[in-house]
Amino acid sequence: EAYEALVEDIVVAAEIETTMRRLIEEIEKVKRRVNALEYRVIPELKSTEAFIRQRLEEMERDNFMRLKRFKAT
């Protein structure tokens, strides 16, 4: 009876260990994704945003100058 209880405890411990290993693996995957977002994707998006804003400002200035020339004629 004590042996059976010990075996059951070992099985439960093995299940817990397996679950913990899976959780650790998933946490590592999430860490890699977070790092990719933090150090690659987000900076690329910010760079793209800055480029688009700059381009829009240039287009706005060009349109303003075009309208100014049009009104002057």
C-alpha positions, 0 to 999 in steps of 0.5 A: 500500500505504501508502495502504491502511494509512492508510485502514485506520487511519482506519477503525479510528480512526473506529470507536474514536471512535464507540465512545467517543462512545457510551460518553460518552453512556451515562455521561451517562445513568448520571450523570443517573440517579444524580443523580435517585436521590441528590437526589430518589428517596432523599430521598423514600424517607427522608421516607416512611420517617420518616413511616411510623415516626412513624405506627407509633409513634403507633399503638403509643402509642394501642394502649398507652393503649387497653390501659391503659384497658381493664385499668383498667375 
